[in-house]
Amino acid sequence: MSKEIKNATRRSVLKATGVSMVGVGASGVAAGKRELRGVNIGFESRAGRRLALESANDVVREFSGIDAVTIRVPEAAISALESAPGVTYVEENGTMHALGETLPWGVDRVDGEVATANGATGTGVDVAVVDTGIDANHPDLQANVGSGKSFVGSSWSDDNGHGTHVAGTIAAVDNYSGVVGVAPGATLHAVKVLSSTGAGSYSDIAAGIEWAADHGHDVINLSLGGSSSSSTVDAAVQYAYDNGCLLVGAAGGSGPCSGGCVGYPASASEVIAVSATNQSDDIASFSSRGPEIELAAPGQDIESTYWDDTYETLSGTSMATAHVSGAAAQVMAAGYSNTGARQRLRDTAEDLGLSSDEQGYGLVDVAAALGFDSSNN
C-alpha cells in the first residue's frame, strides 16, 4: 500500500529563483548513478502539474479524471517536489497484492482445484446442508448461500459451527481470501435440523430431507448420524432419492472396528457412505468402516469456515462427506442425474490400496470424474 514520503525542506533548485525543475530530471543526477523512484504526484494547479512533468525522467501515467500523475524521478527531486507550489502530495507508487487464500489439503487431494482451473465450479447446482445451519454472513459463504429452513427454531443461522464448516468445504467461494471449497460456484441451502448442541430428532431430520427434496435441491449433505435406523428417515431418504436428489452421508466416528460400524443414515442403500482419510492416504483412526462404505475422502485436520465469520480445523467423517458432496455438485453441474453422478464418482475414484470396508470404491477424484487430467495430484 502507498506510503507517503515525509516532507523535507525545499532544495536549492526551488529557491526563490523559481527555476524550472526540468534540470533536476535531466541533469543526470540519478540517470545511471542513482536509482529512479516511482512516485504519484498530486497537484492543484497547472503550475504544479507542469513542475511534476518537467521533473520526470519518465512519465508513467497521466490521469484524465483526477489531478495526479505517476512519474519516475531521481531521489534528489522528491523533496523539491514536496515543497513545490501547486503540488499537494508526493507518495511512493507502492504495490498491493491479492489477498491470500488457502487451498485446504483435502480440496487439493481430491483435485478440486484442477476442476476449477478448468472452469468447473458447480454453478447451477443446489446443495442442501442438513445440519446445524450456516453462517450466511461469513465472507467465504455469503455469495453462495441461498435459502434456508429451520426445523429446530425460528432461525436457520448456525449457532454451533458444524454446519458452517461443512458448507465451506463444499462451496466456499474462490475470492482470494480465506479458504476455497470443492465446488465454489454451487448454491448452498441451510436446512437446520440440529440444535446448538449438535443434536436433532429423527422427525426433524426426516422433515429436513423432505424439504430439500421438495425444493429441488440436487445434493443433500448428511454429516450426521446415529446408531439405529428410523422408518421415518428411511421414507424421507427414499422420497428424496426418487425425486432426483443425491444423498451423501457420514460413515461415523466409531473406528477402528471389526464387522462393520457404519452409522445411519449413511448405511442406507440410497446414501453414499463416506469414510475419512488422513494426509498419508490411510484410513483415519476414528473413521467407521464396513461393507456400506462407498467412497473415501479427506477428513482429518480439515480447515474450513466456521460460525461467527471465523475459520477452524476439524476432523471427522462429516468433513469427508462434505468433500464428496462438493464432488457430487461438480458432476451434477456437468449434466449427470443423481444416479449417473453416483456411478461416475464410483468409476473414477482413486484406489488407495485400502480394503473395501475402508475405502469403498476409493478416494473421490473430482477432476477425474469430470474428465480432466489429475496427474498433478
N, C-alpha and C positions, 0 to 999 in steps of 0.2 A: 504494500500500500504506500501511497505517497508520503514522503517525509519532507516537511517544509525545511528549507535551508535557512539557518539562523541569519538574521540581519547582521551586516557588517558596516563599518564606516565607509564613506564614499572614497573610492580610489582616485588617484591623481588624474586619471583620464577624464573624470567628470568634473573636475574643479572648475571654478567659475567661468572658465573659458567656454563651456558648453560645446566642446569639440564633439563631433560625431563619433559614435562608438565603432564605426566600421574599422578603425585602426586596430582595435583590440582583437577582432576576429581575424583580420587579415595580416596581422603583423608577424605571425609565425611564432608567437609566444608558446602556443600549445602544439601547433602543427608539427608533428614529427618529434616534439620534445616532451610535451605533457599530454596526457590522455584527455580527450574531449569528453565533456559530460552532457548527457541528455537532460534538458530541463523544460518544464512548462512555464511559460511567461503569461501572466495576466496583465491586461492594460486597460486604461480608462480614457485614452485619448489616441489620436492618430500619431502624436509625437512618441507616445510610449510604444506603440506598435512598430513605428519606424526604427526606434532605437534597438528594439529587440531583434528585428530582422537584420539590421545592419551589423549587429554584433555577432551574428551567427556564422560559424564555419559551414554548417549545414542546416537547412530548413527542413525539418521532418514533416511538419503538418501545419497548415493554416486552416483554422476552423471557420466555417461560414456563419454559424449561428451564435457563437459565444466569443467573447473578447479575449482570445488566448491564441498563442502559437506554441508549437513544440520545436525546439531548436537544439543544436549541439554546439557548445561553446567551450573555450578553454576555462580552466578553473579560475584564472585571473579575472575573467569577465563577470563572474557571478556576483560578487559583492557590488560591483559598479552597477549592475542591472537592478539589484535590490533597492538601490537608492536613487535610481534614475527617475526623472519626472515623468509622470504618466504611467509608470509601471506599478501595478497593485500587488503583485506577488511573484515570487520565483520559487518553484518547487522542483524537486528531483522527479524525473519521469520514472517513477518506481514501477513495480510489477505486481500483478495479482495472479493467483493460481486457482485452478479448480479445487474446490473443497474435497477433502479426502473421503473416499467411500471404501468400506471394507467388503471384500468378497469373502463371505464365510466359507470355511473349508468344506462344509457339506455341499454348498451350492457348486463350488468348484469341482468337488469329487464326482458329482452326478452330471457334470458338463453343462450346467445351466448357463454358464457364461458363453459357452460355444454356441448354444442355441440363440441367445440374444445377440451375439455378434453377427449371426447370420440373419437377423431381422425377425426372429420368432420371439414373441413376448407373451403370448397367451391372450392377446387382446380379443375381446368379444366373448370370452368365457366367464361364466359366473360361478364363483366358488363359495359355498356356504360353510362357514366355520362354526360348527355346532360345539359350543364350548362356554367359556366364562364371559364372552363378549369381546369387543375390540375397542381399543382406544382410537376413536375416529379422528382425533386431533393430532395424532402422532405425525411428525413431519415426514416420516417414511411411509405412511399409510394413507394419509388423508386424501390423496389424489385418487386412490383406488377403492376406497370404502363406498359401497352403495347403500343398500337398505339394511334394515335390521329389525329384529323382533326379540322380545324378551318373554320367556315363559316362567321366570322366577322373580318378577318385579316389573316396575314400570319402565326402566331404562335398560337398553342393551349395551350400554357402555361397560367396559371391563373394569371390575373392581378387585381383580385377583392378579392379573398379569399373564396367566397361562394362554388365554385365547389370543392376546396381542402378540405373544411370542410365536405362536403357531402361524398366525396371519403373516408375520414378517417373513418367515421362511418361504411361505407360499408365494407372496406377491409384494414384498417391499419394493417401492419404486426405485428406478435407476435414476437418481437425482444428484449424483456426485457428492453425497454425504451419507453418513450412517452406514447402513447395510443394503444389500440388494437381494431380492428373492429369486426363486426359480422361474416364476412367471410374472415378471414385473409389470405386465400390462393387463393382467386379469383383474376382474372386479370382485372384491371381497364383500361378503354379506355376513353380518354378525347375527348368529342365532344363539341367544343366551339361554342355556338350559342348566348351567351350573352356577351356583351362588358364589359369593366371595370366598367361601371355604373350599370351593372346587368340587362340591357335591351337588347332585341333582337326581330327581326321581326318574324311574323308568317312564312314567307317564309324560313328564316334561320333555324327556329326550325323544320319545316317540312323536310327540307333538311338534318338536323342532324339526325332525326329519321330514315329517309330513308337510310342514310349512315350506321347507326348502323345495320339496318336490312340486308342490302346488304353484310355487313362484318360478318354476322352470330353471332352477339352478343346475348347472351341468355336473359339478363335482361337489360331493358332500364330505368334508373332513371330519372324522370322528376320532379325535385324540382324547378318548375317554374310554372307560370300560369297567366291567365288574366281573365277578367270578361265576355268576349264574345268569342263565338266559331269561328272556321275557317274551311271552307270546305277543304282547302288545308292541314291543320294539321290533320283533320279527315281522309283524304285519306292516309296520311303518317302513322297514328296510325293503321288504318285498315291493311295497307300493312305490317307493322311490325308484327302485331298480327297474320296475316295469314302466315307469314314466321317463326313462332315459337318463337317470342320474347314475354317475359312477361314484360308488361309496368306497372310502379308504379309511381303514381303522387301525388303531394302535394295538399291537400284539400284547402289550402289557409288560410290567416290570417284575415278573416272578422268577426270572432266571437267576442262576442256571437251574435247570430242572430236567428230569427224565420222564419220558412217557407223555410229554406234551403239557403245556401250561398256558396256551394262548387264551387271552381273555375274550370277553364278549362285549360288544357285538363283532369284533374283528373275526371271531371264529365262524360267524355266519357265512354261508356259501356265497351270498351276494356281495360280500365285502372283501376288498383286498386287504389281507392281513399283513402288516409290515413289522419286521424286526429291525433292531438297531445295530449299527456297526460303529466301530471307532476309527481313528485315523490310521490304524495299522491294517485296516480291512478285515479285522477279526470281529466276531460277534461280540457285542458289548456284554459285559458280565451280567448286567441286570436284565438283559432282554429275554423275554419269554420266547420259547421255541416250541415247535411241534409241526405236525403234518399240515396244519392250516396255513402256515407261513407261505405267502405268495411272492413277496418281494422284500428285499432288504434295502436300507437307506441309512445315511449318516444320522446318528442320534446321540452321540456323546460329545459334550463340550461344544454345543451349538450356540453361536452368538446370533441374537435376533432382537427385534423390537420388544419393548416391554411397556407396561402401563405407566401413566404419568410422563409420557414423552421420553422415556429412558431406553436403555439397552441392557440386556442381561445375557449371560451364558448359562444355559440349562442343558440337562441331559435327560433322555427318556425316549421311549418308542413314540411318544407324542411328537417329538421333534422329527423323528424319522418319517412318521406318517405325513407330516407337512411337506417334506421333500417329494414324496410320491404324489401328493395332491397337486403340487406345482407342476410336476411332470405330466400328470393327467390333464391338467388345464392346457398345457402346451400342445399335447397330442390332439385333444378335442378341438382346439382352435384350428388345427390343421384339417379338420373336417371329419374326424373319426366319431362314431357313435360311442356310447358308453361301453358296449361290449367289444366293439372294434378297438377302442383305445386300451381296454384292459388286455386284450390279446397282444396288441402291439407292444405294450410295456413288458409283457412276459417274454415275447420273442426276441427283444433287443436287450434284455437285461445282461449284465456282465457277470460271468461266473467267477466267484471269488475263491472257489475251491473249498467252500464250506459244505456242510451237509445240507440236504434239502430241508430238514427241520429247522436249520438256522437261517438259510438264505432264500429258501423257496426256489424261484427261477433265477435268482441272482440279484445283484445291485442294480437299482434303477439307473438308466442311462438316457438322459433327456435328448442329447444330441443324436445318439444312435436311433432313438425312436422316431426322430424327425428326419432321419436320413443324412445327417451332417457328419463330417469326419470328426471323430473324437479321439484321434490318435495322439493328440497333445495332452491327454489325460495324465 
